[in-house]
């Protein structure tokens, strides 16, 4: 059981380190959800493209 706890601790440590480097991407796109039954109002939401997180990481990965 201790082996499992050690691996979970290592995973939690790695996740905490990664979260320090992450930034929330700008929500630059808008989506709309139409009601299926034709009743009610359409709902809109904002979201970030999946590629927005890759741009910063690609720049960080380039050799100096």
VENKA-V204479 format. One record per run of one state. SS is the DSSP state (helix for helix, strand for strand, loop for the rest). FROM is the first residue (numbers start at 0). TO is the last residue. If there is no record, write none. Layout:
SS & FROM & TO
SS & FROM & TO
This chain:
loop & 0 & 0
helix & 1 & 20
loop & 21 & 27
strand & 28 & 32
loop & 33 & 41
strand & 42 & 46
loop & 47 & 50
helix & 51 & 60
loop & 61 & 63
